[in-house]
Amino acid sequence: MIALKAVRGVIRKGAPEVVLQGDPAATPTPVVFGLFRGGKRIGERTLTWPGDFAFDGEPGVGRARLPDTVSLEPFAGIKAEVGGKTVKRGEDWQLVRLYPSTREEFETAWYKRKGRLADRETLQFSARQVTAHYPLDEADRAIAAVVQGYAAMDLDDAGLMEEAVGALSRQIARMEGVPATGLLRTDGVHQTASMYMALWQVLLYLGRYDDFVGAMDAYIAHLRTHESPFGRVVFNGCCSMLLRTDIHARRGEANAARDLAAECGRYYVRNMLNLEQKSQWFKETRRAHDASGMALEIVERLEAKKPALSPAVVLEAAHRLFDARAAQVLTRRYATFCAAQGAAA
């Protein structure tokens, strides 16, 4: 039996891409890739080493895509086998934990960032599987929907972003009645807020400006009618109210801008009373404090007929993107949007 190692396994363009290491001159050998869900084998795909692999990099390292795996979705993991024995996997084999069959599996794979898959495209695929198929808990699905949206922006993939818009919109509609537990991962009000926050950013990134404003208005309406004991709701809430205040101001809607800026400040103060007494949470919510202050500054500048803050400054205070390239795109989109508001005014 030939010696092979499964060097890397990721998702590329919606399909599993596998990278094996071995002798490229070896006798043609079938490599069976078993697909699993819930600990059970649900199917397999077979490639031949070395003939089905492309060798375009490091010597002895071949890359291939597994064919027709869509019909087997959702699948949780993939194992490579030769002669009935599992091929040793390297640290970059990420075709694992792609779909949870229990809530315990979901918690392990999703609750903490360090437990999530490192490869962004593979993580995004996993999130899509959860939002499309996972039946066990609405708050869990909300977590996956948020990741689906942010990862799509990080990948700069318009098709994935449109899918994320659909997943976020559908899951928001499913959240009514999910209780406000006051806990980070299960609070229905907080999870809905997180989805709205992701939704308006994806819509802005796509240049769907009317939908972007509509999503923010729907989010603010949600904040007005849903209370939560989870103090950190101020983070997304205040940042979104800041941006909507800025839009009102750029459109010359002074009364609406004034009212929303004041509401943002009250929302911050009211919910901070519920904040858990931990230094980390106070540090994290500092941004909500600054957003509330900036909303008031926008109104003060408008009333004093002073120049408005630049779109880049306001957007930087409002968005939640960690990827620098994606944040730059979002900033350009908002600048384009703001220029149109000024022209209309």
C-alpha positions in Angstrom: 0.0 0.0 0.0 1.4 3.4 -0.9 2.1 6.0 1.7 -0.1 9.0 1.6 -0.8 11.9 3.9 -3.9 14.1 3.8 -2.1 17.5 4.0 -5.1 19.8 3.6 -8.8 19.6 3.3 -11.0 22.7 2.7 -14.1 23.9 0.8 -13.5 25.8 -2.4 -16.4 27.1 -4.5 -18.8 25.0 -2.6 -16.9 21.7 -3.0 -14.4 19.8 -0.9 -10.8 20.4 -2.1 -8.3 17.8 -0.9 -4.5 17.9 -0.9 -2.6 14.7 -0.5 1.1 14.1 -0.3 2.8 11.0 -1.7 4.8 9.5 -4.6 3.5 11.0 -7.9 5.0 8.1 -9.8 3.2 5.5 -7.7 1.0 2.8 -9.2 -2.5 4.1 -9.7 -4.3 3.6 -6.4 -8.0 4.3 -5.5 -8.4 6.8 -2.6 -11.9 6.6 -1.1 -13.3 9.7 0.6 -16.0 8.8 3.1 -18.5 11.5 4.0 -20.1 11.4 7.4 -23.0 12.9 9.4 -23.9 12.2 12.9 -21.2 9.6 13.2 -22.6 7.6 10.2 -21.2 7.2 6.8 -23.6 8.7 4.3 -21.7 8.3 1.1 -18.3 8.2 -0.5 -16.4 9.5 -3.5 -13.3 7.9 -5.1 -10.3 9.5 -6.8 -7.3 7.8 -8.2 -3.8 8.7 -7.0 -1.9 10.2 -8.8 -4.0 10.5 -12.0 -6.9 12.5 -10.6 -4.6 15.0 -8.8 -3.0 18.2 -10.0 0.7 18.6 -9.1 1.4 22.4 -9.5 3.2 23.3 -6.3 5.4 21.5 -3.8 6.8 18.2 -5.2 4.7 15.2 -4.3 1.7 17.3 -3.3 -1.4 16.8 -5.4 -4.7 18.7 -5.3 -8.2 17.6 -6.4 -11.9 18.4 -6.0 -14.3 15.8 -4.9 -17.1 15.5 -7.4 -20.9 15.7 -6.8 -21.0 16.2 -3.0 -24.0 18.6 -3.1 -26.4 15.6 -3.1 -24.9 14.5 0.2 -25.3 17.8 2.1 -25.3 18.4 4.9 -22.2 16.4 5.7 -20.1 16.8 8.9 -16.8 15.5 7.8 -14.7 13.7 5.3 -12.0 11.0 5.8 -9.6 9.7 3.2 -9.0 6.0 3.0 -6.6 3.7 1.1 -7.2 0.0 1.3 -9.7 0.4 4.0 -7.3 2.3 6.3 -7.7 6.0 7.2 -5.0 8.2 5.7 -3.2 10.3 8.3 -4.4 13.8 8.4 -2.3 17.0 8.8 -3.3 20.0 10.9 -4.7 21.8 7.8 -7.4 19.1 7.2 -10.5 21.2 8.0 -13.2 18.9 6.6 -14.4 18.3 10.1 -17.2 19.7 12.3 -18.9 21.0 9.2 -22.4 20.2 10.5 -23.6 19.5 14.0 -26.0 16.7 14.7 -26.5 17.7 18.4 -26.6 20.9 20.4 -23.5 19.8 22.2 -21.7 19.5 18.8 -22.9 22.9 17.9 -21.7 24.5 21.1 -18.3 22.9 20.7 -17.9 24.1 17.1 -19.6 27.5 17.3 -19.9 29.1 20.7 -16.3 30.3 20.9 -14.3 31.8 18.1 -11.2 29.7 18.8 -13.3 26.5 18.3 -14.4 27.6 14.8 -12.8 26.4 11.6 -9.9 28.6 10.7 -10.4 28.6 6.9 -12.9 31.3 6.1 -14.4 29.7 3.1 -14.8 26.4 4.8 -16.4 28.1 7.8 -18.8 30.0 5.5 -19.8 26.7 3.9 -20.4 25.2 7.3 -22.6 28.1 8.3 -24.6 27.8 5.1 -25.2 24.1 5.9 -26.5 25.0 9.4 -28.8 27.8 8.2 -30.2 25.5 5.5 -30.6 22.3 7.5 -30.1 22.5 11.2 -33.4 21.9 13.1 -32.5 21.9 16.7 -32.4 25.5 18.0 -33.2 28.9 16.5 -30.6 30.8 18.5 -28.0 28.4 17.2 -29.1 29.0 13.6 -28.9 32.7 14.3 -25.2 32.4 15.3 -24.5 30.6 12.0 -26.4 33.1 10.0 -24.3 36.0 11.4 -21.1 34.1 10.6 -22.4 33.3 7.1 -22.9 37.0 6.4 -19.6 38.3 7.7 -17.6 35.5 6.1 -19.2 36.2 2.7 -18.0 39.8 3.0 -14.6 38.7 4.0 -14.5 36.5 0.9 -15.8 39.3 -1.4 -18.2 36.9 -3.0 -21.4 38.6 -4.2 -23.2 35.2 -4.7 -22.5 34.1 -1.2 -23.5 37.6 0.1 -26.9 37.3 -1.6 -27.4 33.8 -0.1 -26.5 35.3 3.3 -29.1 38.1 2.9 -31.7 35.4 2.4 -30.5 33.3 5.3 -30.4 36.3 7.7 -33.8 37.6 6.6 -35.4 34.2 7.0 -33.8 33.6 10.4 -34.8 37.0 11.7 -38.4 36.1 10.9 -38.1 32.9 12.8 -36.8 34.5 16.0 -40.0 36.0 17.3 -40.8 34.3 20.5 -37.3 33.1 21.2 -36.8 34.3 24.8 -34.5 37.0 26.1 -32.3 34.8 28.4 -29.7 37.5 29.1 -27.0 35.0 27.9 -24.6 35.8 25.0 -25.4 32.8 22.8 -29.0 32.1 23.6 -30.7 35.5 24.1 -33.3 35.9 21.3 -33.2 39.7 21.4 -29.4 39.9 21.2 -29.2 37.2 18.4 -31.8 39.1 16.4 -29.9 42.3 16.8 -26.7 40.6 15.7 -28.4 39.4 12.6 -29.8 42.8 11.7 -26.3 44.2 12.2 -24.8 41.7 9.8 -27.7 42.2 7.4 -27.4 45.9 6.9 -23.6 45.6 6.4 -24.0 42.9 3.7 -26.7 45.0 2.0 -24.4 48.1 2.1 -21.5 46.0 0.8 -23.7 44.8 -2.1 -24.7 48.4 -2.9 -28.4 47.6 -2.2 -28.8 51.0 -0.7 -32.6 51.1 -0.3 -32.6 47.7 1.4 -29.6 48.8 3.5 -31.6 51.7 5.0 -34.7 49.5 5.3 -32.8 46.9 7.3 -31.6 49.6 9.7 -35.1 50.9 10.1 -36.4 47.4 10.8 -33.6 46.9 13.3 -34.3 50.1 15.2 -38.0 49.2 15.3 -37.0 45.9 16.8 -34.9 47.6 19.5 -37.9 49.8 20.4 -40.2 46.8 21.0 -37.9 44.2 22.5 -36.2 44.5 25.8 -33.4 42.2 27.0 -31.5 41.8 30.3 -28.3 41.3 28.2 -26.5 44.6 28.6 -24.2 44.2 25.6 -27.1 44.8 23.2 -25.9 48.4 23.3 -23.0 47.5 21.1 -24.8 46.8 17.8 -27.8 49.0 18.7 -25.9 52.2 19.4 -23.6 51.7 16.4 -26.6 51.2 14.1 -28.5 54.2 15.5 -25.4 56.3 15.0 -25.3 55.4 11.3 -29.0 56.0 10.8 -28.7 59.4 12.6 -26.0 60.3 10.1 -28.2 59.4 7.2 -31.0 61.5 8.6 -28.6 64.4 8.9 -27.2 64.1 5.4 -30.8 64.1 4.0 -31.5 67.3 5.9 -34.0 65.5 8.3 -33.0 67.5 11.3 -35.8 66.5 13.6 -35.5 62.8 12.9 -31.7 63.0 13.4 -32.2 64.9 16.7 -34.7 62.4 18.0 -32.7 59.3 17.0 -29.5 60.7 18.5 -31.3 61.3 21.8 -32.9 57.9 21.7 -29.4 56.3 21.1 -28.1 58.0 24.2 -31.1 56.8 26.3 -30.8 53.3 24.9 -27.1 53.2 25.9 -27.8 54.4 29.5 -30.8 52.2 30.1 -29.1 49.0 28.9 -25.7 49.7 30.6 -27.5 49.2 33.9 -27.8 45.5 33.0 -24.2 45.1 32.0 -22.4 42.3 33.8 -19.7 43.7 36.1 -16.6 42.5 34.2 -13.8 44.7 32.9 -14.0 42.9 29.5 -17.6 43.9 28.9 -17.0 47.5 29.9 -14.0 47.7 27.4 -16.1 46.1 24.6 -19.0 48.5 25.1 -16.8 51.5 25.0 -17.5 51.6 21.3 -21.2 52.0 22.0 -20.5 54.9 24.3 -18.4 56.6 21.6 -21.2 55.9 19.0 -23.8 57.5 21.2 -21.5 60.6 21.6 -20.9 60.8 17.9 -24.6 60.6 17.1 -25.1 63.7 19.3 -22.1 65.4 17.6 -23.6 64.8 14.2 -26.8 66.7 15.3 -24.8 69.5 17.0 -22.8 70.0 13.8 -26.0 70.0 11.7 -27.7 72.6 13.9 -24.5 74.8 14.0 -24.2 74.5 10.2 -20.7 73.1 10.6 -19.2 70.6 8.2 -20.5 67.0 8.6 -18.2 64.3 9.8 -16.7 62.4 6.9 -18.5 59.2 5.9 -15.4 57.2 6.6 -15.2 58.5 10.2 -18.9 57.6 10.9 -18.7 54.2 9.2 -15.5 53.3 11.1 -17.4 53.9 14.3 -20.4 51.8 13.2 -19.2 48.7 11.4 -18.2 45.3 12.8 -15.8 44.0 10.1 -12.4 42.7 11.2 -11.1 42.1 7.7 -9.3 45.3 6.5 -10.0 44.8 2.8 -13.7 44.2 3.5 -13.9 47.3 5.7 -12.3 49.4 3.0 -15.0 48.2 0.5 -17.8 49.0 3.0 -16.3 52.5 3.6 -16.3 53.2 -0.2 -19.9 52.0 -0.5 -21.0 54.3 2.3 -19.1 57.2 0.8 -20.9 56.6 -2.5 -24.2 56.4 -0.7 -23.6 59.6 1.2 -22.7 61.5 -1.9 -26.0 60.6 -3.4 -27.8 61.8 -0.2 -26.0 65.2 -0.5 -27.0 65.5 -4.1 -30.6 64.6 -3.3 -30.7 67.2 -0.5 
